[in-house]
Amino acid sequence: MTSTGLTRRTVVGAALSGTAALLTTAALPLPRADASSESLPPLDPTALQAAIDDLEHPPSTAAQLRVGGAAGRWYGTSGIADVGTRRPVRAGDKVRIGSITKVFVATVLLQLVEEGRVELDAPVTRLLPGWLPAGFSGVTVAHLLNHTSGLPDHVGIPEPETAEEVFRHRFDHWTPREWVATATHAPLKFTPGTRQEYRGINYSLAALIIDKVTGRPYREAVEARILRPLGLEHTVLPGEDPRIHGPHVHGYLTMADGRLRDITTYDQSSARGEGDMISTTGDIDRLLVALFSGELLPPDLLRLMFTLPPADVRMLDGSPARYSSGLQQATVNGTTLWGKTGETYGYKNAAFSTRDQRRRFVLAHQPTTPRNGEETQMVARVADLLTRNS
C-alpha cells in the first residue's frame, strides 16, 4: 500500500510510526523492574490539564487523560463529547480504542498457548487451512504476534484521499475471508522472523485462530477470559454493529468546507481482531494493571509481551524492532514504557506503563484531521510531562 491519503490503514500505521519516533523507541527488552522509573517526576496537574486543553495541536474536539500507578494518580478531561449537544466529556464515556484491541487478542492467544491448545511455532497454514497460500507455510503464530510475518500489502481495498471519500466508504463491509484474501496476492515481503513490520492483518489472522481453536467467535473468548473476570463492564466487542451504545465520545472529521461531520458510526469489519473494540480509559487502565501484575498470564508467557525480537531483526526502515507479542516499547526521557497506541477515524488512544507500574497513563482524544505525524502531538507531550524531570 503506497497511498498517503486518509485510509484507516494508512492513518493507523503512520500514527504508530510517528509516535514511536517521537517517543524514541528503545531496542532492548526490559527486565522485570525498570530502574529508570525511579526518577519519575512528581505529577503536575496544571501542566497535565494544559496538555489536554490544547485541542489545536492536533485539532481535536475532546481529550481525557487518566494517570495511575504508585508515583501518582490524576484524571482530567477537556472539550466536548458531542458537538451537537455540547456535552462535556465524562469519566466512563466510551471511545473506539483501535489497535489497543491487539493487547486483548494477544493475551487470549497466549492463554491458549498456556493451555496447550495452540503452539507458538505452529504454522498458520496448518491452523487455518485454506486461508493462506501454501507458500506462506513459514508464517507461525509467534510471527503474527510480534509482526515478523512478512505478509504482503493489501490489494484492492479503498484508499480514501479525502474526508469526503472516507464517508463514502464508511459502511463498506468485509467478511474475514474477503479481508484476508486482500493480503495474499503477492509473495511474502521477507522471510518470516527476519524483519519486523507492523501489520493489522497479523491480528486479523490471530483472531481467526482463536475462533478456530475455541469453536466460537473471538469476541466470546475475550469476554469470557478478560472482560468478565476483570469486571470491564464498559468494554465492548461490537461484532457487526457499527454504532457505539451508551454514553460515548463522538468522533469527527473536518470536511473540505471546514465543517465537522460525525464519523462515530463506522463499519469495523475490516478491523476485526486488530482494531474493532470499544472501551473507556478506566477499563483500559484496569487491563494494564491486571496484565502487568500477572493476573492474566503465567510468568513465562507474560515475559513474551516484554521481549522484543533479537537485535538483528529490524523494522523495514532499518530502525530497531519495537513490537513484542501484543505490546510496543518506547523510551521517553530515559524511562522505558510498554503499552499500545490505537487509532481509527476520529479517535486516537495511547495506553502505556512502566514495567513496575509506578507510572501508567491512558490518553484518549478525538483528532479531526488525521495526518501522518500530526496526530501524535498530544501523546508525545503527555508522555514527556509524565517522564521528564526539570
Phi, psi and omega in degrees: 000126184240357184296147174248021180281201186264014177309141183302323179299316180293315182299313182297312181298319180294321180297317180296313180296318181295317178297318181298319180295318181292329183268001178055080183294148178260162187256344188252147177296149184269136176289176185306315179249134182263104183300330183295339181289347178296336184260022181296142180283157172294154180291141176243091184304323180295315180292322179295317179296320178297324181296321180270344175286340178283086182266018175258341184230087000275167175304122185214159177262339185198163175202151170214143183226130177239120179249133180225180178110169184294339182274006176135152181232146179197148175218136178210158178226164177207152175080198186234145180279336185215116181298326182291313183267346183064022179294132178288160177291140178234150173301135183100349176291133180279153174219160170282130187258000175055230189288356170297341171310323184299332178296318178295314182296314180300319181297314180295318180296321177291328173297321177292328173296315179303322183279359180077016182265346176219143174249137182297328181268012179287133177295138178296327179296334177280322181284327181234070182301134177090354182271328182237153177298154180301329180292354179262017187295344179281351181280123181249173177302316180300322179295323177296314187295324182250020172060039176244026186284328184078014180300144184288168179293158175292146176231137174082024176251156179300143177233074183301135179259347182221164176299323179300320179289328175303314181293329179293335182254008189296336181249017172301134183240135181235134168282157178305320181293320177298318183292314179299323181298333180291344181249029182231014186268002180222166176294165173303143182286333177201164178297126182309134179092353184260340179221171176231132175216121180293120182219127178296329182301332177302319183273338169299316178290323178299319178295322178294326176295319176299316176307310186294314186289320183272342181076017178210162182302146181305330178306314182292325178294317178296318179298315184287326188264337184234304188297308182291315179299326181268355181069034179276076189287343183256008180261133189227138167254105195285346182061235183275355185277119182277357186261166169249125182258150181081180181302129181205163175267128179283149173255147183223155169236145177275124181276173183299330181273005176094348181280154177269137177234136186288122180248015184303313180278119190202132179292122184257017186298327179285351180254013183302123178083344181241345182187028188257001187277160179237138181201193178231164178297325179294316179294321180293322176298318178297322177299314179301315180300311183296316182294308183292334181276357178084018179285338188251338183220150174288162187304320185292325179276326176299326180301328179297331180284349178239025180231121177276163174301166178305156186300334181279355175269111185247160170295164182299332179275004178092352179285163181298148174301143182227004181246132174261202177275085176108342181235175170228154183247141175215148176241125182235121180053037178084357179260127180273129180241147174235141179169218184200143167261164178201140183210141166215171186309123177087357185219134175224133185223154172213133179226112185222158178206152165291156184299326181274001177065020175294332177219123174235153170210146174233118180246132174229124175219170190239081178290143183255349179227074182295121177223160181301114175095317186298323185289353180271355188299317182292319177302315183295317183287328175293314179299322179296314180298326185276354182232349187264124171271129181284000000 
